[in-house]
Amino acid sequence: MQLVDHFSNKIVFHSPDLSNDEGLFAYSSKFNLAFEKTQKSFKDTAVILDGSVKALGSATAVIYIWKDNKVTACLKVHTNNVSPLKAELMTIHISLISAMESLEIHQILVITNSLKVGKKIISLDNQYL
């Protein structure tokens, strides 16, 4: 199953305009407001994540799940023999599964440094999930 199957009209990606300071400031302001709104709602949660590959193909995923203005879970996952793309995909996948454990969650704000991988996880040709 892919995210797009159930949430195609609810997935939105935001990326900053890095060409000037004003664009970056506007993006930062919108981002802060979105995070604050998520934290004020008892039915929303935020996941902050990063996946990286070290030497010899060893990958580490670090995930923080935020709800009600505090970290409710910190996950660290290690695996071997994966590409950087698969490491990032694995990180997003694990973070979404963990965030959806609560049945009353209506919205998940995903914060990642890889917009390309964020879009890949919902693509129709995704063979990694």
C-alpha positions as CSV (number, residue, x, y, z in Angstrom):
1,M,0.0,0.0,0.0
2,Q,1.2,3.5,-0.7
3,L,0.4,6.7,1.0
4,V,-1.1,8.1,-2.2
5,D,-3.8,5.4,-2.1
6,H,-5.5,7.0,0.9
7,F,-4.2,10.5,1.2
8,S,-3.6,11.8,-2.3
9,N,-5.5,15.0,-1.6
10,K,-3.9,15.6,1.8
11,I,-0.2,15.5,1.0
12,V,1.5,18.8,0.5
13,F,5.2,19.6,0.1
14,H,6.8,22.9,1.0
15,S,10.3,23.9,0.1
16,P,12.0,27.2,0.8
17,D,13.1,29.8,-1.7
18,L,16.8,29.8,-0.9
19,S,17.6,32.5,-3.5
20,N,17.3,35.3,-1.0
21,D,17.0,36.1,2.7
22,E,13.4,37.3,2.4
23,G,12.2,34.0,0.9
24,L,14.0,32.0,3.6
25,F,12.6,34.2,6.3
26,A,9.0,33.8,4.9
27,Y,9.4,30.0,4.7
28,S,10.8,29.9,8.3
29,S,7.8,31.9,9.5
30,K,5.3,29.7,7.8
31,F,7.1,26.6,9.0
32,N,7.1,27.8,12.6
33,L,3.4,28.6,12.5
34,A,2.6,25.1,11.0
35,F,4.6,23.4,13.7
36,E,2.9,25.5,16.5
37,K,-0.5,24.7,15.1
38,T,0.3,21.0,15.0
39,Q,1.5,21.1,18.6
40,K,-1.7,22.8,19.8
41,S,-4.0,20.2,18.4
42,F,-4.4,17.0,20.4
43,K,-5.2,15.1,17.1
44,D,-2.0,16.2,15.3
45,T,1.6,15.1,15.6
46,A,4.9,16.0,14.0
47,V,7.8,13.8,13.1
48,I,11.3,15.1,12.6
49,L,13.6,12.7,10.9
50,D,16.9,12.1,9.2
51,G,18.4,9.1,7.6
52,S,22.1,8.9,6.6
53,V,24.6,6.3,5.3
54,K,28.0,6.1,6.8
55,A,31.0,4.3,5.4
56,L,30.5,0.8,4.2
57,G,26.8,1.1,3.7
58,S,25.8,1.3,7.3
59,A,22.7,3.5,7.7
60,T,21.2,5.2,10.7
61,A,17.7,6.6,11.0
62,V,16.9,9.1,13.8
63,I,13.3,10.0,14.4
64,Y,11.7,12.3,16.9
65,I,7.9,12.3,17.3
66,W,6.4,15.4,18.8
67,K,2.9,15.7,20.3
68,D,1.5,18.3,22.8
69,N,4.8,20.3,22.7
70,K,7.0,17.5,23.8
71,V,9.0,14.6,22.3
72,T,6.8,11.5,22.8
73,A,9.2,9.1,21.1
74,C,12.8,9.0,20.0
75,L,13.7,6.2,17.6
76,K,17.1,5.2,16.3
77,V,17.3,2.4,13.8
78,H,20.5,0.9,12.2
79,T,20.8,-1.2,9.1
80,N,23.5,-2.3,6.7
81,N,24.0,-2.5,3.0
82,V,21.6,0.2,1.9
83,S,21.8,3.2,-0.4
84,P,21.3,6.8,0.8
85,L,17.9,6.8,-1.0
86,K,16.8,3.6,0.7
87,A,18.0,4.9,4.1
88,E,15.9,8.0,3.8
89,L,12.9,6.1,2.6
90,M,13.2,3.7,5.5
91,T,13.4,6.6,7.9
92,I,10.2,8.2,6.5
93,H,8.4,4.8,6.5
94,I,9.3,4.1,10.1
95,S,8.4,7.6,11.3
96,L,4.9,7.4,9.7
97,I,4.2,4.0,11.0
98,S,5.2,5.1,14.5
99,A,3.1,8.3,14.3
100,M,0.0,6.4,13.1
101,E,0.1,4.1,16.1
102,S,-2.3,6.5,17.8
103,L,-5.8,6.0,16.3
104,E,-6.9,9.6,17.0
105,I,-4.2,11.2,14.8
106,H,-5.7,13.2,12.0
107,Q,-2.7,15.0,10.7
108,I,1.1,14.3,10.6
109,L,3.6,17.0,9.9
110,V,6.7,15.4,8.5
111,I,9.9,17.4,8.7
112,T,12.7,16.1,6.6
113,N,15.8,17.5,4.9
114,S,15.1,15.4,1.7
115,L,12.1,16.7,-0.3
116,K,13.1,14.4,-3.1
117,V,12.7,11.3,-0.9
118,G,9.5,12.7,0.6
119,K,8.0,12.9,-2.9
120,K,9.4,9.5,-3.8
121,I,7.5,7.8,-0.9
122,I,4.2,8.7,-2.5
123,S,5.1,8.0,-6.1
124,L,3.3,5.3,-8.0
125,D,6.5,3.5,-9.0
126,N,7.7,3.2,-5.4
127,Q,9.1,-0.3,-5.0
128,Y,10.7,0.2,-1.6
129,L,7.7,0.0,0.7
